[in-house]
Amino acid sequence: MAETTAGRIQTELKPDSLGLVSVTMQAITHIAPAIAALFFTQFLVTLSGLTAPLAYLIGVVVVLMLGNTLIQFSRQLPSAGGYYTYVSRSLGARAGFLTSWMFILYSPMAGGVVSGFFGFIAAGELKASYGWDVPWLWWVSIIVVGSIVALLQYRGIELSARTLLITGGAEILIVLALAFTGFAKPGPGGISLSEFNPANIGVGTAYGFSGFTLAIVLAVQGLTGWEAAAPLAEETRDPKSNVPRSVLLSIVILGVFLVFTYWAIITGFGPDNIKGVQTSSDLPGLALARNVWGGGWWFVLIAFMSSTLAVSLATANVSTRMWYALGRNGAFPKLFAKVHPVYKTPTNAIFAQLTLTLGSGLIAGAWFHPDVAFFLLTGLVLVLGVSFVYLAANVGVIVYYWRELHSQFNWLWHAILPVVSSLVLLYALYESFPPGCPAVNCPVDPFAKAPLVAGGWLLIGIVLLVYYAASGRDRWLKTAGAALGESEDDVAMAKVAPVSPKV
């Protein structure tokens, strides 16, 4: 079992099950390569015009800053609790609980709406190509994908890892094939580096520099998922090395992949035909596939399907390990900590996640329509929830290294990068929901309700904390380190230990 600064992890999960490749693919598929590469292309190109690849490249640099925070924590605290454990140990268990509470708006809610959106896209393509009218496909997709994911999780983390390797590999290969085709058959303007020239910022868009900066923000949001290896730390070999490596690898690999894909799609349409991307009646990736592959456009739909299954499984892996850690620590009912005696998987956490996946996907899809639900929950509510998590972790890493590991404190890794990336996140929130809501950036209903959803969810979490305190059920607040197998004395000693005066 992996060691921490305070001792050894005590876990009922199956340790040493995953290697570097497996945990890296867990993070990569959580980002959902095909979905990230093809679903949001039109919106980003509308905002940033010709220089969309440059905006994404800058977004990758910002994400590397955010990834630094997770790397610094995971080197010291490899735990299934992930951000819950990190924030609990650095800022206190109440802050850790609220962090995990806001995280519920992120990974746990993603699978259902993503599956519904895939069914919606597939139904539209089947009707357009073959005249098949299957409007029910969106809710069937939610039920089928959710059930498959739960079964894979139940049977063991190794099976989940192999599935992610296959599905993630398939979607990446298909999208890369499409990208290379775009370069092989370029549109007007041919292959060019003009997409990376800062002098071209504002070309092909009415939003100018503000649109370019907002595209950077959306690129950062589109890369969320790189942190998905952290909650699998207790099942990973040498987690204090492999988890940080997987974070860095997933960001770099997917960053290069997405920049290359955006560049390829623009090249396929033609740098001189940027309006063609913005006004395409179909997803630009699908339109390019129809143009260059003919009937082979089906491979892109297969990539979407593969990406849907992979991201649903990857997000569920994160969620169930978080439920398990919260149940083990007493923040959630103990039943969430139940582990299968043979498969060593958190069974009750898996059943709870399946219920949440089906409920959130079906209810949101029926209420808002599956496409609106997808962009509302994964594009806005998710962003608000995960921004809270990232900001809390950035503050936590500064406090943790300054207070408990002062001799290792480094101004670049433990102060400058967390502060700069936090400012970018705050700017992202400002641009997404600007005060006064100017006409250019104003979200329309129901997207404008996203802050109310996220704010209301945070308020419920605060009310729960008050209830725990009033009813005397906050014993778990004193044992946040139990998620790492640490004793109360270990935690207390870490908090009062003298630190070096050197900076």
Rosetta blueprint (number, residue, H / E / L):
1 M L
2 A L
3 E E
4 T E
5 T L
6 A L
7 G E
8 R E
9 I L
10 Q L
11 T L
12 E L
13 L L
14 K L
15 P L
16 D L
17 S L
18 L E
19 G L
20 L H
21 V H
22 S H
23 V H
24 T H
25 M H
26 Q H
27 A H
28 I H
29 T H
30 H H
31 I H
32 A L
33 P H
34 A H
35 I H
36 A H
37 A H
38 L H
39 F L
40 F L
41 T H
42 Q H
43 F H
44 L H
45 V H
46 T H
47 L H
48 S H
49 G H
50 L H
51 T H
52 A H
53 P H
54 L H
55 A H
56 Y H
57 L H
58 I H
59 G H
60 V H
61 V H
62 V H
63 V H
64 L H
65 M H
66 L H
67 G H
68 N H
69 T H
70 L H
71 I H
72 Q H
73 F H
74 S H
75 R L
76 Q L
77 L L
78 P L
79 S L
80 A L
81 G L
82 G L
83 Y H
84 Y H
85 T H
86 Y H
87 V H
88 S H
89 R H
90 S H
91 L H
92 G L
93 A H
94 R H
95 A H
96 G H
97 F H
98 L H
99 T H
100 S H
101 W H
102 M H
103 F H
104 I L
105 L L
106 Y L
107 S H
108 P H
109 M H
110 A H
111 G H
112 G H
113 V H
114 V H
115 S H
116 G H
117 F H
118 F H
119 G H
120 F H
121 I H
122 A H
123 A H
124 G H
125 E H
126 L H
127 K H
128 A H
129 S H
130 Y H
131 G L
132 W L
133 D L
134 V L
135 P L
136 W L
137 L H
138 W H
139 W H
140 V H
141 S H
142 I H
143 I H
144 V H
145 V H
146 G H
147 S H
148 I H
149 V H
150 A H
151 L H
152 L H
153 Q H
154 Y H
155 R L
156 G L
157 I H
158 E H
159 L H
160 S H
161 A H
162 R H
163 T H
164 L H
165 L H
166 I H
167 T H
168 G H
169 G H
170 A H
171 E H
172 I H
173 L H
174 I H
175 V H
176 L H
177 A H
178 L H
179 A H
180 F H
181 T H
182 G H
183 F H
184 A H
185 K L
186 P L
187 G L
188 P L
189 G L
190 G L
191 I L
192 S L
193 L L
194 S H
195 E H
196 F H
197 N L
198 P H
199 A H
200 N H
201 I L
202 G L
203 V L
204 G L
205 T L
206 A L
207 Y L
208 G H
209 F H
210 S H
211 G H
212 F H
213 T H
214 L H
215 A H
216 I H
217 V H
218 L H
219 A H
220 V H
221 Q H
222 G H
223 L L
224 T L
225 G L
226 W H
227 E H
228 A H
229 A H
230 A H
231 P H
232 L H
233 A H
234 E H
235 E H
236 T E
237 R L
238 D L
239 P H
240 K H
241 S H
242 N H
243 V H
244 P H
245 R H
246 S H
247 V H
248 L H
249 L H
250 S H
251 I H
252 V H
253 I H
254 L H
255 G H
256 V H
257 F H
258 L H
259 V H
260 F H
261 T H
262 Y H
263 W H
264 A H
265 I H
266 I H
267 T H
268 G H
269 F H
270 G L
271 P H
272 D H
273 N H
274 I H
275 K H
276 G H
277 V H
278 Q H
279 T L
280 S L
281 S L
282 D L
283 L L
284 P H
285 G H
286 L H
287 A H
288 L H
289 A H
290 R H
291 N H
292 V H
293 W H
294 G H
295 G H
296 G H
297 W H
298 W H
299 F H
300 V H
301 L H
302 I H
303 A H
304 F H
305 M H
306 S H
307 S H
308 T H
309 L H
310 A H
311 V H
312 S H
313 L H
314 A H
315 T H
316 A H
317 N H
318 V H
319 S H
320 T H
321 R H
322 M H
323 W H
324 Y H
325 A H
326 L H
327 G H
328 R H
329 N H
330 G L
331 A L
332 F L
333 P L
334 K H
335 L H
336 F H
337 A H
338 K L
339 V L
340 H L
341 P L
342 V L
343 Y L
344 K L
345 T L
346 P L
347 T H
348 N H
349 A H
350 I H
351 F H
352 A H
353 Q H
354 L H
355 T H
356 L H
357 T H
358 L H
359 G H
360 S H
361 G H
362 L H
363 I H
364 A H
365 G H
366 A H
367 W H
368 F H
369 H L
370 P H
371 D H
372 V H
373 A H
374 F H
375 F H
376 L H
377 L H
378 T H
379 G H
380 L H
381 V H
382 L H
383 V H
384 L H
385 G H
386 V H
387 S H
388 F H
389 V H
390 Y H
391 L H
392 A H
393 A H
394 N H
395 V H
396 G H
397 V H
398 I H
399 V H
400 Y H
401 Y H
402 W H
403 R H
404 E L
405 L L
406 H H
407 S H
408 Q H
409 F L
410 N L
411 W H
412 L H
413 W H
414 H H
415 A H
416 I H
417 L H
418 P H
419 V H
420 V H
421 S H
422 S H
423 L H
424 V H
425 L H
426 L H
427 Y H
428 A H
429 L H
430 Y H
431 E H
432 S H
433 F L
434 P L
435 P L
436 G L
437 C L
438 P L
439 A L
440 V L
441 N L
442 C L
443 P L
444 V L
445 D L
446 P L
447 F H
448 A H
449 K H
450 A H
451 P H
452 L H
453 V H
454 A H
455 G H
456 G H
457 W H
458 L H
459 L H
460 I H
461 G H
462 I H
463 V H
464 L H
465 L H
466 V H
467 Y H
468 Y H
469 A H
470 A H
471 S L
472 G L
473 R L
474 D L
475 R H
476 W H
477 L H
478 K H
479 T H
480 A H
481 G H
482 A H
483 A H
484 L H
485 G L
486 E L
487 S L
488 E H
489 D H
490 D H
491 V H
492 A H
493 M H
494 A H
495 K H
496 V H
497 A L
498 P L
499 V L
500 S L
501 P L
502 K L
503 V L
